[in-house]
Structure formats: C-alpha cells, structure tokens
Amino acid sequence: MKNLKTLLWISTFLVVTQIVAQGKFYASNRVLNAVNTYEEDGTYIEEFIAQNAGGLSNPQDIIIHPDLFLLVTGTNNAQIKKFDLETGEYLGDWSDPNFALSNPSKMSIGPDDTLYVTQWGTTQEGSKIVRFDLQGNYLGAFTPSAPQGLGHVWDAEGNFYLALFGLNPGSGTVRKYDSDGNFLEIFITSAFLANPAYIWWDENTGDMLVQDWGAGKVLRYDSNGDYIGEFITGLNNPEGYTILENGNTLISERGANQITEYSTDGALVGRWDNGGLLAGPNFIEYLEPILGINEIQTNDVLVTPTMGNYFILNPTLSNDYERIEIYDIFGRRVAIIDPQTQEFWNANTQSEGVYFMKGIRFNGQKESQKIILKK
C-alpha cells in the first residue's frame, strides 16, 4: 500500500481522459441475494451481481478494492466475496480462508489502509470488529465484544465510532473507541435512539447523523454526542445511505423495498429508484473507480494548498465549473462542493490520506487534482 501511495503523490494535477468503469449506484437486493445498479437519477441499469452468484447470501455491504474489484459481505457467508468491477462476475472468496467470519455485515477501509468488518453476532467471539490487510489476510480483532455492531466511522483524531443496533428494543447506542480499539465511552446513549444502523458526519455542520432502523428516522447529534433533533422521519426500516451530486440524501428503506430521496433540509423529495426489482435493500452506495483513470498532466488548479485539512477553492472556478466532487482512494464520494456558493472545503471530519478533487465543467469536461489530507 505504501508503494501505491507513493505513486499517487508523484503528480498533483490531472485531467481525466478515460475511465475503465463508470461510477454508479449499487443497491443490495438483499432478499434475492443480488446487487442492482442505478444511474444518478435513479434509472435502473441492471442486476449487476446476479442472484446467488458465488453463493452470496443476504448481502450487507459493498466497497471498491484499490486493485479495482468489488468486495461484498453477506451475513450467511463466512468469507468476503470478490466480484469483477466491470461485469459483476464472481471472482472467488477474497478474505482469509483460515478465518470464518460470523455474520459479517458492514465494511470500511480505515486510515491505516486496513479493512474493518462488523459481525452481527451476540457471542463474545462472534461480535468483535475484525480486520484484514488489503491482501485479505486476517489481522485479528480490533474491538472487544460489540454485539450487533453495524455502521462505523472515524473522526479527525482517528477515533472509531460504532453503531450498536441493540440486543433489546430501545437499547441501541453509538460507542467510541481509540485508534487501537480501546473502548473510550458511550458516545450516544439510547435516550432518543432505538436501533442505530448507519452513522456519518454531516460535511456542512460536523454533526453526526444516525440512522434509526427501529424508529424510522435519521437523528442529528453534535460533535460531542449531544442530541439536537430529528433530521428525517417517516422511514420504513432505513439501512444505508449515500449523497447525490445535488447534495440530497438517498436512504435505502429495507421495509418499503425502495430507495427514497430527501433534500438537504430533510424534506421528502420522493422515491428515487425507477425500474427493476428491489427487495429488502440494506445498502445504497455510490462508487467510482477513481484509480482506474488514464491521467495526463494539466496546469489547472482546483484548490490550494494541496496538503492540509482546509482547502481554498480557486476563485475562478465559479466561471467554468458546475461542481467539485471529492473522492477517497477507494472510490467513495465523500463530499460535493458548489463553487458558485462555497469558497473552501473543511476536511476536518475526514481521515488523513490521499484524496481526489474532481471538477466537472459546465461543458461536461472532468478535471482532477490530487490532494493530501494531513492534520
């Protein structure tokens, strides 16, 4: 991984001329053991990962590996499965065959370039957060027992936050751990929370948003874990989210068999997915293979400085660019900036590392700048 990062640092200014595989939205067709793909406007593309492909059972999460293939967890699978990024073809089990996962669920790649996986278990061994290197080798447990853990995020200091669904109704919490996996505190109590599923930081406010599966809501908490109020209500078993180019939020509603769009102030826009069969979706992700681009040098500068955690947009961008999209090196879109109204990107809630700022001009041309997030 160190060699990969070294290569990424060689050139700062880039223009995209060819993409190996286009970015798209991936939604779990959980009941049918498949994964669908969609365009930005919700138009159904296809059943990208076929039903039961490679024995996939009860899919839970999906990410792009830096070597440009897909990893998918399934609750009933003991290993993480590998799929072709362009065709969806099953390529085999990826994770260590000598370690059997117990009900694997949500995944992420941490600041240390290690894959973290939650286990939907109730026993001490079957509920630990476990880690793998990017070759699939098992590295051991990260946390002690964390029954029914689901979504997780990091903060600027490298602390790890975990949503615990709760063994009993109304017992869900969000726990905070240090970068070594040591328990620090109950960051969010069950006072207003029933069954947290996904958690994420609001890029605009720094608040933590918590998806409550049982209560059918998204709740807002400040950076200290204090309750602020309801952000989205009226959901039917929400589990999974992503952000559209216009800043709106998509929520996968497992109980309603649909994906729903909400505005930046939490107002209902309407059903987003259009076409295709969708049964029990429990993730919706926008992924773009940002490392699969053919790059040539250009002198365009999107932001300055190119290293730090506070990036100032070039004031001339508003004349030529419709938006700036920011990706981590694993293809996850972490922020969208409107150069007409925003003058900077405060990256304090993101983990350190290499990121891509991709500028989309009004004429459709795409240009990209690599930046290094360092605090």
C-alpha positions as CSV (number, residue, x, y, z in Angstrom):
1,M,0.0,0.0,0.0
2,K,2.9,2.3,0.7
3,N,4.0,1.9,-2.9
4,L,0.5,2.8,-4.1
5,K,0.5,6.0,-2.0
6,T,3.9,6.9,-3.3
7,L,2.7,6.7,-6.9
8,L,-0.3,8.8,-6.1
9,W,1.9,11.6,-4.8
10,I,4.0,11.8,-7.9
11,S,1.6,14.0,-9.9
12,T,-0.7,16.7,-8.4
13,F,-2.7,18.0,-11.4
14,L,-4.6,15.6,-13.6
15,V,-7.2,15.5,-16.3
16,V,-9.5,12.5,-16.8
17,T,-9.4,11.2,-20.4
18,Q,-10.7,7.7,-20.0
19,I,-12.4,5.7,-17.3
20,V,-12.1,2.0,-17.0
21,A,-15.6,1.6,-15.4
22,Q,-18.1,4.4,-14.9
23,G,-19.2,5.3,-11.4
24,K,-22.7,4.1,-10.5
25,F,-25.0,3.5,-7.6
26,Y,-25.1,0.0,-6.1
27,A,-28.1,-1.2,-4.0
28,S,-28.5,-4.5,-2.3
29,N,-31.3,-6.7,-3.5
30,R,-31.0,-8.4,-0.1
31,V,-33.9,-10.8,-0.3
32,L,-32.8,-12.1,-3.7
33,N,-29.1,-12.3,-2.8
34,A,-28.2,-9.9,-5.6
35,V,-26.9,-6.3,-6.2
36,N,-28.6,-3.8,-8.5
37,T,-27.0,-0.8,-10.2
38,Y,-28.6,2.6,-11.0
39,E,-27.8,5.9,-12.7
40,E,-27.6,9.2,-10.9
41,D,-31.3,9.9,-11.5
42,G,-32.4,6.5,-10.1
43,T,-32.9,4.9,-13.5
44,Y,-32.4,1.1,-13.1
45,I,-29.4,-0.2,-15.1
46,E,-29.3,-4.0,-14.3
47,E,-29.0,-6.7,-11.8
48,F,-25.2,-6.3,-11.7
49,I,-24.3,-9.1,-9.3
50,A,-26.6,-12.0,-10.2
51,Q,-28.8,-13.8,-7.7
52,N,-26.8,-16.2,-5.5
53,A,-23.6,-15.5,-7.5
54,G,-20.7,-17.3,-5.9
55,G,-23.1,-18.3,-3.1
56,L,-23.7,-14.7,-2.0
57,S,-26.3,-14.8,0.8
58,N,-28.0,-11.9,2.4
59,P,-25.7,-9.1,1.1
60,Q,-24.8,-6.5,3.6
61,D,-22.2,-4.0,2.2
62,I,-20.0,-3.3,-0.9
63,I,-16.7,-1.4,-1.5
64,I,-14.2,-1.0,-4.3
65,H,-10.8,-2.5,-3.5
66,P,-7.9,-0.3,-4.6
67,D,-6.9,-3.0,-7.1
68,L,-10.2,-2.3,-8.8
69,F,-12.6,-5.1,-7.9
70,L,-15.6,-5.2,-5.7
71,L,-15.8,-6.7,-2.2
72,V,-19.2,-7.8,-0.9
73,T,-20.2,-9.1,2.6
74,G,-23.1,-11.5,3.1
75,T,-24.5,-12.3,6.5
76,N,-24.6,-16.1,5.7
77,N,-21.1,-16.1,4.2
78,A,-18.0,-17.0,6.2
79,Q,-15.7,-15.1,3.7
80,I,-15.9,-11.8,1.9
81,K,-16.6,-12.3,-1.8
82,K,-14.9,-10.7,-4.8
83,F,-16.6,-9.6,-8.0
84,D,-15.4,-8.1,-11.2
85,L,-15.8,-4.3,-11.3
86,E,-16.9,-4.1,-14.9
87,T,-19.0,-7.3,-15.3
88,G,-20.2,-8.2,-11.8
89,E,-18.8,-11.7,-12.4
90,Y,-17.9,-13.7,-9.2
91,L,-14.1,-14.0,-8.9
92,G,-13.9,-16.1,-5.7
93,D,-13.7,-15.7,-2.0
94,W,-11.3,-12.9,-1.0
95,S,-10.8,-13.0,2.7
96,D,-8.6,-15.4,4.6
97,P,-9.9,-18.9,4.2
98,N,-8.4,-19.8,7.6
99,F,-10.8,-17.4,9.4
100,A,-14.5,-17.8,9.3
101,L,-16.5,-14.6,9.8
102,S,-19.5,-14.7,12.0
103,N,-22.4,-13.0,10.2
104,P,-20.3,-10.3,8.5
105,S,-22.0,-7.0,7.9
106,K,-20.7,-3.5,7.3
107,M,-17.2,-2.7,5.9
108,S,-14.8,0.2,5.6
109,I,-11.2,0.8,4.9
110,G,-9.6,2.7,7.8
111,P,-6.9,5.4,8.0
112,D,-4.4,2.6,8.3
113,D,-5.3,1.1,4.9
114,T,-6.9,-1.9,6.7
115,L,-10.3,-3.4,6.1
116,Y,-12.7,-3.3,9.1
117,V,-15.7,-5.6,9.2
118,T,-18.5,-5.7,11.8
119,Q,-20.0,-9.1,12.8
120,W,-23.7,-9.3,13.5
121,G,-23.2,-11.7,16.4
122,T,-24.2,-11.9,20.1
123,T,-21.4,-14.1,21.4
124,Q,-18.1,-12.6,22.6
125,E,-16.1,-14.0,19.6
126,G,-18.9,-13.6,17.1
127,S,-19.4,-9.9,17.6
128,K,-15.9,-8.4,17.6
129,I,-14.9,-5.9,14.9
130,V,-12.2,-7.7,12.9
131,R,-9.5,-6.5,10.4
132,F,-7.9,-7.7,7.2
133,D,-5.0,-6.3,5.3
134,L,-5.7,-5.4,1.7
135,Q,-4.5,-8.8,0.5
136,G,-7.2,-10.5,2.6
137,N,-5.1,-11.8,5.4
138,Y,-6.8,-11.8,8.8
139,L,-5.1,-9.4,11.3
140,G,-7.2,-10.2,14.4
141,A,-9.9,-8.4,16.3
142,F,-10.0,-4.6,16.7
143,T,-12.5,-4.2,19.5
144,P,-13.7,-6.4,22.3
145,S,-17.2,-7.8,22.0
146,A,-19.6,-5.4,20.3
147,P,-22.9,-7.3,19.9
148,Q,-24.9,-6.4,16.7
149,G,-22.5,-3.8,15.5
150,L,-23.3,-2.2,12.1
151,G,-22.1,1.1,10.6
152,H,-18.9,2.8,11.7
153,V,-16.9,6.0,11.0
154,W,-13.7,7.7,12.2
155,D,-13.1,11.3,13.4
156,A,-10.2,13.7,12.7
157,E,-8.2,12.2,15.6
158,G,-8.5,8.7,14.3
159,N,-11.1,7.6,16.9
160,F,-13.6,4.9,15.8
161,Y,-17.3,5.2,16.2
162,L,-19.6,2.1,16.1
163,A,-23.4,1.9,15.8
164,L,-24.7,-0.9,18.1
165,F,-28.2,-2.0,17.0
166,G,-29.0,-3.2,20.5
167,L,-29.9,-6.7,21.8
168,N,-33.2,-5.4,23.1
169,P,-35.6,-2.8,21.7
170,G,-34.6,0.7,22.6
171,S,-31.1,-0.3,23.7
172,G,-29.1,0.9,20.7
173,T,-26.0,3.1,21.3
174,V,-23.0,4.6,19.5
175,R,-19.7,3.6,21.0
176,K,-16.4,5.4,20.7
177,Y,-13.0,3.7,20.6
178,D,-9.5,5.0,20.2
179,S,-7.3,4.1,17.2
180,D,-6.1,0.9,18.9
181,G,-9.6,-0.3,19.5
182,N,-9.8,0.5,23.2
183,F,-13.3,1.5,24.4
184,L,-13.5,5.2,25.4
185,E,-17.2,5.9,26.0
186,I,-20.8,5.6,25.1
187,F,-20.8,8.5,22.7
188,I,-24.6,8.4,22.1
189,T,-26.9,6.8,24.6
190,S,-30.3,5.1,23.9
191,A,-32.2,8.1,25.4
192,F,-33.6,9.1,21.9
193,L,-32.3,6.1,19.9
194,A,-33.9,2.7,19.3
195,N,-31.8,0.8,16.7
196,P,-28.9,2.6,15.0
197,A,-27.8,1.2,11.7
198,Y,-25.6,3.7,9.8
199,I,-23.8,6.7,11.2
200,W,-22.0,9.5,9.3
201,W,-20.7,13.0,9.7
202,D,-22.5,15.9,8.1
203,E,-19.9,17.7,5.9
204,N,-21.6,21.1,6.4
205,T,-22.1,21.1,10.2
206,G,-19.7,18.5,11.6
207,D,-22.7,16.9,13.3
208,M,-23.2,13.1,13.5
209,L,-26.3,11.8,11.7
210,V,-27.6,8.5,13.0
211,Q,-30.0,6.2,11.0
212,D,-32.5,4.6,13.4
213,W,-33.8,1.4,11.9
214,G,-36.5,0.7,14.5
215,A,-37.9,4.3,14.8
216,G,-37.7,5.0,11.1
217,K,-35.7,8.2,11.5
218,V,-32.4,9.9,10.9
219,L,-31.4,11.8,14.1
220,R,-28.9,14.6,14.5
221,Y,-26.2,14.9,17.2
222,D,-23.5,17.4,17.7
223,S,-19.8,16.6,17.7
224,N,-20.0,15.9,21.5
225,G,-22.7,13.3,21.1
226,D,-25.5,15.6,22.4
227,Y,-28.9,15.2,20.9
228,I,-30.0,18.0,18.6
229,G,-33.2,16.7,17.0
230,E,-34.8,14.8,14.1
231,F,-33.4,15.2,10.6
232,I,-35.6,12.8,8.6
233,T,-38.7,11.0,9.7
234,G,-41.3,8.6,8.3
235,L,-38.9,5.9,7.1
236,N,-39.6,2.2,7.0
237,N,-36.6,0.4,8.4
238,P,-33.9,2.6,7.0
239,E,-30.5,0.9,6.5
240,G,-28.0,2.5,4.2
241,Y,-27.4,6.0,2.7
242,T,-25.4,7.9,0.1
243,I,-25.3,11.5,-1.1
244,L,-26.3,12.7,-4.6
245,E,-24.5,15.3,-6.7
246,N,-27.1,17.9,-5.7
247,G,-26.4,17.3,-2.0
248,N,-29.6,15.4,-1.4
249,T,-29.5,12.2,0.7
250,L,-30.6,8.8,-0.5
251,I,-31.9,6.4,2.1
252,S,-32.5,2.7,1.4
253,E,-35.7,1.6,3.1
254,R,-35.5,-2.1,3.8
255,G,-39.1,-2.4,5.0
256,A,-40.5,-0.5,2.0
257,N,-38.4,-2.1,-0.8
258,Q,-37.4,1.2,-2.1
259,I,-34.8,4.0,-2.1
260,T,-36.0,7.4,-1.1
261,E,-34.5,10.9,-1.8
262,Y,-34.5,13.7,0.8
263,S,-33.4,17.3,0.3
264,T,-30.6,18.9,2.2
265,D,-33.0,20.1,4.9
266,G,-34.5,16.6,5.4
267,A,-37.7,17.2,3.3
268,L,-39.1,14.3,1.3
269,V,-38.4,14.5,-2.4
270,G,-39.8,11.1,-3.4
271,R,-39.0,7.6,-4.4
272,W,-35.6,7.6,-6.3
273,D,-35.2,4.1,-7.7
274,N,-37.0,3.7,-11.0
275,G,-37.4,0.2,-12.6
276,G,-36.1,-3.2,-11.7
277,L,-37.0,-5.4,-8.8
278,L,-35.7,-4.3,-5.4
279,A,-36.4,-6.5,-2.4
280,G,-35.2,-5.5,1.1
281,P,-32.4,-3.1,0.2
282,N,-30.0,-2.6,3.1
283,F,-27.3,-0.5,1.4
284,I,-27.1,2.1,-1.3
285,E,-23.6,3.2,-2.3
286,Y,-22.2,5.5,-5.0
287,L,-18.8,4.1,-6.0
288,E,-16.4,5.4,-8.7
289,P,-13.2,3.6,-9.7
290,I,-11.2,6.8,-9.4
291,L,-7.9,4.9,-9.5
292,G,-8.8,3.4,-12.9
293,I,-8.3,6.6,-14.9
294,N,-5.8,7.4,-17.6
295,E,-4.1,10.6,-16.5
296,I,-2.2,13.4,-18.3
297,Q,-0.7,16.5,-16.7
298,T,-2.5,19.8,-16.8
299,N,-1.8,23.2,-15.1
300,D,-5.4,23.7,-13.8
301,V,-5.5,24.2,-10.0
302,L,-8.7,23.5,-8.2
303,V,-7.7,24.2,-4.6
304,T,-4.8,25.5,-2.6
305,P,-2.9,24.3,-0.6
306,T,-2.6,20.7,-1.8
307,M,-1.7,19.4,1.6
308,G,-3.6,20.1,4.9
309,N,-7.2,19.9,6.0
310,Y,-8.6,23.3,4.9
311,F,-8.6,23.7,1.1
312,I,-9.4,27.0,-0.5
313,L,-11.1,26.9,-3.9
314,N,-9.6,28.7,-6.9
315,P,-11.9,31.8,-7.1
316,T,-12.1,31.5,-10.9
317,L,-13.8,28.0,-10.6
318,S,-17.3,29.5,-10.5
319,N,-16.9,30.7,-14.1
320,D,-16.2,27.3,-15.6
321,Y,-17.2,24.5,-13.1
322,E,-20.6,23.2,-12.2
323,R,-19.4,21.3,-9.1
324,I,-16.4,19.7,-7.4
325,E,-16.7,16.1,-6.2
326,I,-14.2,14.7,-3.7
327,Y,-13.3,11.0,-3.5
328,D,-11.1,8.9,-1.3
329,I,-8.7,6.5,-3.0
330,F,-11.3,3.7,-2.6
331,G,-13.8,5.3,-4.8
332,R,-16.3,6.6,-2.2
333,R,-17.6,10.1,-2.8
334,V,-17.1,11.9,0.5
335,A,-18.2,15.5,-0.4
336,I,-19.7,17.6,-3.2
337,I,-18.8,21.4,-3.4
338,D,-20.8,24.0,-5.3
339,P,-18.1,26.6,-6.5
340,Q,-20.9,29.1,-7.0
341,T,-21.7,29.3,-3.3
342,Q,-18.7,27.7,-1.5
343,E,-15.2,29.1,-1.2
344,F,-13.4,26.2,0.7
345,W,-13.6,22.6,1.8
346,N,-13.1,21.9,5.5
347,A,-11.9,18.3,5.6
348,N,-11.6,18.1,9.4
349,T,-14.0,15.2,9.7
350,Q,-12.2,13.0,7.1
351,S,-9.3,10.6,7.7
352,E,-5.8,11.5,6.7
353,G,-4.6,10.3,3.3
354,V,-4.8,10.9,-0.4
355,Y,-8.0,12.3,-2.0
356,F,-9.1,13.3,-5.5
357,M,-10.9,16.5,-6.1
358,K,-12.7,16.1,-9.5
359,G,-14.0,19.2,-11.1
360,I,-16.9,18.9,-13.6
361,R,-17.1,21.8,-16.0
362,F,-20.3,23.2,-17.4
363,N,-19.4,21.6,-20.8
364,G,-19.0,18.2,-19.1
365,Q,-15.2,18.0,-19.1
366,K,-13.8,16.5,-16.0
367,E,-10.5,17.5,-14.4
368,S,-9.0,16.2,-11.2
369,Q,-6.4,17.3,-8.6
370,K,-4.9,15.0,-6.0
371,I,-4.6,16.4,-2.5
372,I,-3.1,15.1,0.7
373,L,-5.2,15.4,3.8
374,K,-2.9,15.9,6.7
375,K,-3.7,17.3,10.2
